[in-house]
Amino acid sequence: MKALPERLAMSASFDGEVTWHSLDWAEIQASVRKTQLKIAQATGDGNWRRVKRLQRMLTHSFHGRCLAVRRVTENRGRKTPGVDGETWGSPQAKLHAVKCLSKKRGYRPKPLRRIWIPKPGKQEKRPLGIPTMLDRAMQALYLLALEPSIESTSDPKSYGFRPDRSTADAMTELHALLSREVSPQWILEGDIRGFFDNINHAWLERNVPMDRSILRKWLKSGVVDRGRFTATEAGTPQGGIISPCLANATLNGLELRLKNHLADRFGSKKAERSKVQVVRYADDFVITAASKELLENEVKPWVEQFLSVRGVELSQEKTRITHITTGFDFLGWNFRKYVPKSQYRKPTLLIKPSKKNVSAFYRRVREIITDSGALTQDALIGQLNPVLRGWAQYHSAAVAKQTFSKLDHLIFWRIWRWAKRRHPKKSSAWIRKKYFFSIGGRNWVFAHPYKNSKVEVAYRRLYALVDTAIVRQKRLPGEYHPYDAEQELKWEALRAQRMQHKLRYRGQIRSIFLRQGGKCAQCGYAISSETGWHDHHVVRRVDGGSDSLENRRLLHPNCHALVHSQKKHVVLPPCG
């Protein structure tokens, strides 16, 4: 990376010289948030001239540029360089990047660095395009201005790549639509062939409300794969910060326009009786209806026409129409209504982990155990627990207890065979005594004994899937989007509640989170899974500080770096 000046002149928005850690991040976030709310309001009013003016103001503002740089230097890919090999690790580099983002005249993005990652449970690989740090920051900057507009016009039942929405929300919505006795019986499972690689560039330039010249440059930047440059004539790169938002913009209208089409075709009352609903997560979607004929003759042709305008098409092999009693897979779950033998009992909709998802998970666990012959017991538990806990938490809102119990049994026998291979000449009783213990009324617990800080024997045990609590996801209001100024306080409470749910298995972190009212102890802004956090010790442990909750605070990653660089004392923010 090129040498950078140690001190850089400040923007006209500030007086004097500053450093990266001296910036007032509370003021920066408040300023950007205020402009974003105005963009969302103008979009809702249909005042596109005002939207364009506000977007330009945000993308040219010092605060917007600072927040964009902060995002790309704090996310998981911050250490992954593009084709230029640059990363922004120092405060001087970050402040210099803020200055570079102001130079939009003559800006030309560099080609993407192509890498290939394996698809979960498949042998084929998915291509990712890694932009340079400057291009990532520029995309993050324009995303700040674009996202409020896209969120304000998104379909109510779209859940993929959107703030505060998840696969669990999509599952909950489908449960509400399909669980009643009068619910629709037929489902169209939609699968788009090569969605990200085939989106029409001309359509994006005409329909996405942002600077067209900048958008065109990103779309046409090309990729470098194994040292060879390839031009891009269609699609959005998987790996770019703004790509998910562009993908959502492409499919927005699938739900609302379909309903309007049916209302115009059959009348509003008949269209309502057709029970057509669309639930979408990114490029995966399902469409419900009262009859198979309606899906085949009316809905599917309209969807194909809708997609063709955008340059994509349905996969004829993977797109199918199924009855709810047969069941269908969506987002790793199987949705099926079970009809009881007794005529006096009502059919019940059950949502279980899909067989395909369970098989892929077990195959991954089996590979970890099989390839760990040289690992110690403690190291094996350390590799398995994050995988087990993550998968179990993903399915914790489904009917999964039976699946968890079955998998625990299969994993136990895999572990037992692992232990037998390590000690082929030892007896079963010896192996059991060495690796398995009775803990908390449960026998045969695969655990590693160690001495804790109180010099007491403790156990690091293998995570048991069956111990995962089944907690239903609360249904998300259809009118929800994070840039609704009138409902902002209500939505903040909802986000804090969901964050508490995510931290339910991290007792100490959850306690600190609740004590701080879900806010960073330094800047006072909300902590979420998107922002990330650091567990900060007020008095460092090397200086004699304890590990008690009273000596710990949750901070944003950037706020944590600021506190240590300026040796600030952190106090608790006011709760509520």
C-alpha positions, -999 to 999 in steps of 0.1 A, spaced: 0 0 0 12 34 -9 26 57 18 0 81 32 4 115 48 3 114 86 -19 144 88 -47 153 64 -66 185 61 -101 184 74 -132 189 53 -149 223 53 -175 208 76 -150 209 104 -125 234 118 -89 225 122 -73 192 118 -87 159 131 -78 123 132 -100 93 125 -106 86 162 -115 122 170 -145 121 147 -179 125 165 -196 93 153 -228 100 172 -232 132 152 -222 115 119 -247 87 123 -275 111 134 -268 133 103 -268 104 79 -299 89 95 -318 122 92 -311 124 55 -321 88 49 -354 93 66 -360 123 43 -352 102 13 -376 75 24 -404 101 30 -398 117 -5 -399 82 -21 -432 75 -4 -446 108 -17 -434 101 -52 -413 132 -52 -384 118 -72 -368 152 -79 -364 156 -41 -351 120 -38 -324 128 -64 -314 160 -46 -312 144 -12 -292 114 -26 -267 137 -42 -264 157 -9 -258 125 11 -232 110 -14 -213 143 -14 -214 148 24 -184 144 47 -205 124 71 -217 100 45 -182 94 33 -170 87 68 -197 62 75 -191 44 42 -154 40 50 -162 28 85 -185 1 71 -160 -14 47 -132 -13 73 -152 -30 100 -169 -58 81 -156 -94 77 -140 -87 43 -119 -58 55 -87 -77 52 -95 -92 18 -79 -70 -10 -91 -64 -45 -70 -65 -77 -48 -36 -64 -39 -55 -32 -48 -26 -9 -64 -27 25 -72 2 49 -59 -9 83 -46 23 98 -65 54 109 -45 75 84 -55 53 56 -92 55 65 -91 93 67 -73 94 34 -100 72 19 -127 97 31 -109 123 11 -106 101 -20 -144 94 -20 -150 131 -27 -133 128 -61 -161 115 -82 -152 132 -114 -131 109 -134 -138 79 -111 -134 46 -128 -138 14 -108 -112 -14 -112 -121 -49 -123 -134 -74 -97 -111 -101 -84 -129 -134 -90 -127 -161 -64 -147 -193 -62 -164 -206 -30 -181 -240 -26 -219 -241 -24 -233 -256 8 -239 -293 3 -228 -292 -34 -196 -299 -53 -200 -270 -76 -187 -236 -67 -202 -201 -66 -183 -171 -81 -176 -141 -60 -163 -108 -72 -141 -89 -48 -140 -51 -55 -111 -29 -44 -114 -11 -11 -121 22 -29 -148 6 -50 -163 -10 -19 -164 23 -1 -179 40 -31 -206 13 -32 -213 16 5 -216 54 1 -242 52 -27 -259 23 -8 -266 48 21 -286 69 -4 -302 41 -23 -314 17 4 -340 40 19 -356 44 -15 -356 7 -23 -369 -2 12 -398 22 8 -409 5 -24 -402 -31 -15 -428 -58 -15 -442 -64 20 -434 -101 20 -398 -98 7 -372 -109 33 -339 -114 17 -309 -90 20 -330 -64 38 -323 -48 72 -340 -64 102 -354 -93 81 -343 -129 80 -353 -164 68 -371 -169 101 -394 -140 92 -402 -157 58 -409 -189 76 -433 -172 101 -451 -155 73 -456 -187 54 -469 -204 86 -495 -176 90 -506 -180 53 -508 -218 52 -517 -230 87 -554 -221 87 -582 -244 75 -591 -220 47 -555 -214 36 -544 -219 0 -536 -255 -10 -514 -251 -40 -478 -237 -41 -456 -226 -70 -419 -231 -60 -400 -205 -80 -363 -209 -89 -346 -184 -111 -317 -197 -133 -285 -178 -127 -302 -148 -113 -272 -127 -103 -253 -134 -135 -281 -125 -160 -298 -93 -147 -303 -69 -176 -280 -39 -173 -302 -16 -193 -332 -24 -171 -312 -16 -140 -300 17 -154 -335 28 -163 -352 17 -131 -328 20 -101 -331 55 -86 -294 64 -83 -266 81 -104 -268 62 -137 -232 70 -147 -218 55 -115 -241 25 -117 -231 18 -153 -194 19 -144 -198 -7 -117 -219 -30 -139 -193 -28 -168 -162 -29 -146 -154 -66 -156 -137 -93 -136 -101 -108 -134 -101 -145 -130 -67 -163 -128 -50 -133 -144 -74 -130 -173 -98 -101 -178 -134 -107 -188 -159 -80 -197 -193 -80 -179 -224 -75 -202 -251 -87 -178 -256 -94 -141 -245 -79 -108 -213 -92 -91 -219 -115 -61 -196 -99 -35 -203 -62 -41 -218 -43 -12 -245 -28 -33 -254 -60 -53 -280 -74 -29 -299 -41 -30 -298 -41 -68 -310 -77 -68 -340 -67 -46 -347 -37 -68 -349 -61 -97 -375 -83 -82 -395 -56 -64 -430 -56 -77 -433 -94 -81 -459 -95 -53 -478 -62 -57 -479 -61 -95 -491 -97 -96 -519 -89 -73 -528 -58 -93 -527 -79 -125 -551 -105 -110 -574 -77 -98 -576 -62 -133 -580 -96 -149 -607 -111 -126 -619 -82 -104 -609 -74 -69 -632 -99 -51 -624 -129 -73 -587 -120 -71 -589 -120 -33 -607 -154 -33 -578 -168 -54 -556 -166 -23 -525 -156 -43 -497 -146 -20 -459 -142 -28 -432 -148 -1 -397 -141 -14 -362 -144 0 -337 -129 -25 -342 -149 -57 -361 -177 -40 -398 -174 -38 -431 -193 -34 -465 -183 -46 -497 -197 -31 -530 -200 -48 -564 -217 -43 -561 -239 -75 -534 -256 -96 -550 -243 -128 -546 -207 -117 -509 -212 -110 -504 -230 -143 -525 -208 -167 -523 -174 -152 -496 -169 -125 -467 -188 -140 -469 -171 -175 -472 -137 -158 -441 -144 -137 -421 -155 -167 -430 -123 -185 -421 -102 -154 -387 -119 -153 -380 -118 -190 -381 -80 -190 -353 -80 -164 -332 -105 -184 -338 -136 -162 -359 -167 -165 -374 -195 -144 -356 -228 -142 -380 -253 -158 -363 -282 -140 -366 -267 -105 -398 -247 -107 -427 -269 -97 -463 -268 -85 -471 -289 -54 -500 -295 -31 -496 -285 6 -502 -321 17 -473 -332 -4 -451 -305 10 -423 -283 -4 -388 -272 6 -380 -235 12 -349 -220 28 -338 -253 44 -372 -262 58 -400 -285 47 -435 -271 48 -462 -297 48 -498 -300 61 -504 -334 76 -540 -347 72 -551 -369 103 -569 -402 98 -597 -390 120 -623 -368 103 -628 -350 136 -593 -336 137 -580 -307 115 -550 -309 93 -518 -295 109 -491 -275 92 -456 -286 104 -424 -269 95 -394 -292 98 -357 -291 87 -357 -304 52 -341 -338 45 -316 -321 21 -305 -296 47 -302 -323 74 -281 -345 51 -258 -316 42 -253 -307 79 -246 -343 89 -222 -347 60 -203 -316 72 -201 -329 108 -190 -363 97 -162 -347 76 -149 -327 106 -148 -358 128 -133 -380 101 -105 -355 93 -97 -348 130 -77 -379 138 -47 -359 150 -67 -334 171 -71 -335 208 -106 -339 223 -106 -303 233 -97 -291 198 -124 -314 183 -151 -300 206 -139 -265 196 -144 -273 159 -177 -290 163 -195 -267 187 -198 -236 165 -212 -258 137 -237 -276 159 -248 -245 177 -252 -224 145 -272 -250 127 -294 -257 157 -302 -220 163 -311 -216 126 -338 -243 131 -348 -232 166 -381 -217 153 -392 -249 135 -405 -283 147 -371 -297 151 -368 -316 184 -372 -350 168 -346 -341 142 -322 -328 169 -326 -360 189 -319 -383 159 -288 -363 148 -274 -363 184 -276 -401 183 -258 -403 149 -231 -378 161 -226 -398 193 -218 -429 173 -195 -410 151 -176 -397 181 -175 -431 196 -159 -445 165 -134 -416 165 -124 -425 201 -121 -462 192 -98 -454 163 -75 -434 185 -72 -463 210 -76 -496 191 -61 -516 219 -81 -501 248 -113 -515 261 -147 -498 258 -148 -491 295 -114 -474 294 -125 -452 264 -157 -443 281 -139 -433 313 -115 -411 294 -139 -393 270 -174 -395 284 -188 -382 317 -220 -379 337 -229 -342 339 -261 -327 352 -280 -359 353 -270 -369 318 -247 -398 311 -223 -404 282 -215 -367 277 -185 -361 254 -166 -335 274 -130 -323 282 -122 -317 319 -102 -287 329 -95 -265 359 -112 -231 360 -100 -198 376 -112 -212 410 -90 -243 405 -122 -264 403 -128 -291 378 -151 -279 349 -161 -295 317 -160 -283 281 -188 -304 266 -199 -311 231 -230 -291 223 -262 -312 224 -287 -302 196 -316 -314 217 -308 -288 244 -318 -260 219 -349 -243 230 -377 -240 204 -387 -204 203 -412 -192 176 -403 -161 157 -427 -132 161 -444 -123 129 -430 -91 113 -457 -64 105 -463 -62 68 -458 -24 68 -424 -26 85 -393 -10 70 -364 6 90 -368 41 75 -404 47 86 -400 80 106 -434 78 122 -429 43 136 -391 47 144 -394 42 182 -416 12 177 -392 -4 153 -362 3 175 -379 -16 203 -385 -45 179 -349 -46 169 -337 -45 205 -361 -74 213 -348 -95 184 -312 -87 194 -319 -101 228 -333 -132 212 -301 -137 192 -280 -134 224 -301 -159 243 -272 -184 244 -246 -158 254 -257 -151 289 -231 -125 300 -232 -106 267 -270 -105 268 -269 -92 304 -245 -64 294 -267 -57 263 -298 -53 285 -280 -32 311 -269 -8 283 -304 -6 267 -290 -22 235 -268 8 229 -231 13 225 -216 27 258 -195 52 238 -216 67 210 -251 58 223 -263 42 190 -279 8 187 -258 -24 187 -269 -50 162 -255 -81 145 -248 -58 115 -227 -33 135 -210 -59 156 -195 -52 190 -165 -56 213 -166 -68 249 -146 -39 265 -130 -40 300 -131 -6 317 -100 -16 337 -79 -39 316 -72 -73 329 -35 -68 326 -39 -38 349 -57 -59 375 -93 -55 362 -117 -83 368 -138 -102 344 -170 -93 362 -200 -77 344 -195 -44 363 -161 -40 346 -174 -47 311 -191 -27 284 -203 -34 248 -189 -10 222 -190 -8 184 -157 -19 169 -147 16 158 -157 30 192 -136 4 209 -106 15 188 -113 51 197 -115 44 234 -81 27 234 -64 52 212 -75 82 233 -76 63 266 -112 74 274 -132 62 303 -164 46 293 -196 52 312 -230 35 308 -255 52 285 -289 60 299 -313 31 294 -347 35 277 
